[in-house]
Amino acid sequence: MEFDRFRDEVAAHPSNDWARERGYAPLVVGSERSRVLIVSQAPGRRAQASGIPFDDPSGVRLRSWLGVSDEEFYDPDRLAIVPMDFYYPGKAASGDAPPRAGFAAQWHPRAFELLPSVRLTVLVGAYAQRRYLPSRPALSLTETVRAAGTRLPYFPIVHPSPLTQGWRLRNPWFETDTVPLLSRLVREALSAP
């Protein structure tokens, strides 16, 4: 209920008139019972069109990394999804455009107030990591993700986009070491009292 009111407030804000005119709804999900928070970049074109966050191959890969079923992933009492921008930002030269500057600063504090039960926050990609890991700018994405287990309750990961396939091939430790740790921590957060 609270998240529905929050989404309505975001949708009605003048800065999002352009999205409303295109028929876009803000893609932000959660509840006061959410145990795991996913802070991601912004919805992709396909997710924005369907109204379902991570409704694309990136989402399939992310759910695999988290070790959760589709049912668990889309249950707001288990997982909250709060992107750096709640709307698809359009295309860039390579991949999607970045989230709008200032959007997270404006809306994340309100969203996080509505998520008192979160035990683990998964930071998907460099935009989320720059915002929520203060020392992140001094480190490369690889160094940040490599040290994921030392940042709890934050857990930084590479974006699951096909565009990061080369990075994953150059860094096999991510699949062999980081992903199993992430899956275990997600399971612990979901089963915590």
C-alpha positions in Angstrom: 0.0 0.0 0.0 2.7 2.5 1.0 4.8 1.5 -2.1 1.7 2.1 -4.3 1.3 5.6 -2.9 5.0 6.2 -3.4 4.9 5.1 -7.1 1.9 7.4 -7.6 3.8 10.3 -6.2 6.8 9.6 -8.4 4.6 9.2 -11.5 2.8 12.5 -10.7 6.0 14.6 -10.3 6.5 17.2 -13.0 10.0 15.9 -13.8 8.4 12.6 -15.0 5.7 14.2 -17.3 7.6 12.9 -20.3 7.4 9.3 -19.0 3.7 9.6 -18.2 3.0 11.0 -21.7 4.7 7.8 -23.1 2.6 5.6 -20.8 5.5 4.6 -18.6 5.0 3.6 -15.0 7.8 3.9 -12.5 9.5 0.5 -12.1 10.2 0.4 -8.4 9.0 -2.5 -6.2 9.1 -3.3 -2.6 7.2 -3.7 0.7 7.9 -3.2 4.4 8.7 -6.9 4.5 11.3 -6.9 1.7 14.5 -8.7 2.9 16.8 -8.1 -0.1 17.1 -4.8 -1.9 18.4 -4.7 -5.5 19.7 -1.2 -6.5 20.2 -1.3 -10.2 20.8 1.1 -13.1 17.5 1.8 -14.7 14.8 -0.4 -16.4 15.6 -1.5 -19.9 13.3 -0.9 -22.9 11.7 -4.3 -22.7 11.1 -4.1 -18.9 9.6 -0.6 -19.3 7.3 -1.8 -22.0 6.1 -4.8 -19.9 6.0 -3.0 -16.6 8.0 -5.9 -15.1 11.6 -5.1 -13.8 14.3 -7.2 -15.3 12.0 -8.8 -17.8 14.8 -9.6 -20.2 17.9 -11.8 -20.5 19.7 -9.7 -17.9 17.0 -10.5 -15.4 17.3 -14.2 -16.1 21.0 -14.0 -15.4 20.5 -11.9 -12.3 18.0 -14.3 -10.8 20.5 -17.1 -11.5 23.2 -15.2 -9.7 20.9 -14.5 -6.7 19.9 -18.1 -6.6 16.2 -17.2 -6.6 13.2 -18.4 -8.6 11.1 -16.0 -10.7 8.4 -16.3 -8.0 10.8 -15.3 -5.2 12.3 -12.5 -7.3 9.0 -10.9 -8.1 7.6 -11.2 -4.6 7.9 -7.7 -3.1 7.7 -9.2 0.4 11.1 -10.9 -0.4 12.9 -8.6 -2.8 12.7 -4.9 -3.4 13.9 -3.4 -6.7 14.9 0.3 -6.5 16.8 1.4 -9.7 18.9 4.6 -9.9 16.1 5.9 -12.2 12.7 4.3 -12.2 12.2 4.9 -16.0 13.9 3.6 -19.2 16.3 6.4 -20.1 16.6 5.6 -23.8 19.5 4.4 -26.0 23.1 5.6 -25.9 25.9 4.8 -28.4 26.6 1.5 -26.5 23.7 0.1 -24.5 21.2 2.2 -22.7 21.6 5.8 -21.6 22.7 6.4 -18.0 20.1 7.1 -15.3 19.1 10.7 -14.9 21.4 12.8 -12.6 19.8 13.6 -9.3 16.9 11.1 -9.6 18.3 8.7 -7.0 19.1 11.6 -4.6 15.5 12.8 -4.9 13.7 9.5 -4.6 15.9 6.8 -2.9 15.6 8.2 0.6 11.8 8.0 0.5 12.0 4.5 -1.0 14.4 3.3 1.6 12.2 4.6 4.4 9.6 2.1 3.2 12.0 -0.8 3.4 12.8 -1.3 7.1 13.3 -5.1 6.9 16.1 -5.1 4.3 19.1 -7.3 5.4 21.2 -7.3 2.2 21.5 -4.6 -0.5 22.8 -5.8 -3.9 24.4 -3.0 -5.9 24.1 -3.9 -9.6 26.6 -2.0 -11.7 28.8 1.1 -11.4 26.1 3.7 -11.0 24.7 2.1 -7.8 28.2 1.4 -6.5 29.4 5.0 -7.0 26.4 6.2 -5.0 26.4 3.8 -2.1 30.0 2.8 -1.7 31.9 6.0 -0.7 35.4 4.6 -1.6 34.2 3.2 -4.9 35.5 6.0 -7.1 39.0 5.2 -6.1 38.6 1.6 -7.1 37.9 0.0 -10.5 34.7 -1.9 -11.0 36.7 -5.1 -11.0 38.3 -4.3 -7.6 35.0 -3.3 -6.1 33.3 -6.5 -7.2 36.3 -8.6 -6.2 35.9 -7.2 -2.6 32.2 -7.7 -2.5 32.2 -9.8 0.6 33.9 -7.1 2.6 31.2 -4.4 2.0 28.3 -6.0 3.8 25.4 -5.2 4.1 26.2 -3.9 0.6 27.1 -6.5 -2.1 28.4 -5.0 -5.4 28.2 -7.0 -8.6 28.7 -6.4 -12.2 25.6 -5.7 -14.3 24.1 -8.9 -15.7 23.8 -7.3 -19.2 25.1 -9.1 -22.3 27.5 -6.1 -22.6 29.5 -7.4 -19.6 30.1 -10.8 -21.1 33.7 -9.9 -21.9 34.3 -8.8 -18.4 32.9 -12.0 -17.0 35.1 -14.1 -19.3 38.2 -12.1 -18.2 37.2 -12.5 -14.5 36.1 -16.2 -14.1 36.4 -15.8 -10.3 33.1 -13.9 -10.4 31.2 -17.0 -11.4 33.2 -19.4 -9.3 33.6 -17.4 -6.1 31.4 -14.3 -5.9 28.1 -15.8 -7.3 28.0 -18.7 -4.8 28.7 -16.2 -1.9 25.9 -13.9 -3.2 23.4 -16.8 -3.5 24.2 -17.9 0.1 23.8 -14.4 1.5 20.5 -13.8 -0.4 19.2 -17.1 1.0 20.3 -16.1 4.6 18.6 -12.7 4.2 15.4 -14.2 3.0 15.2 -16.8 5.8 16.3 -14.4 8.6 13.6 -13.9 11.3 
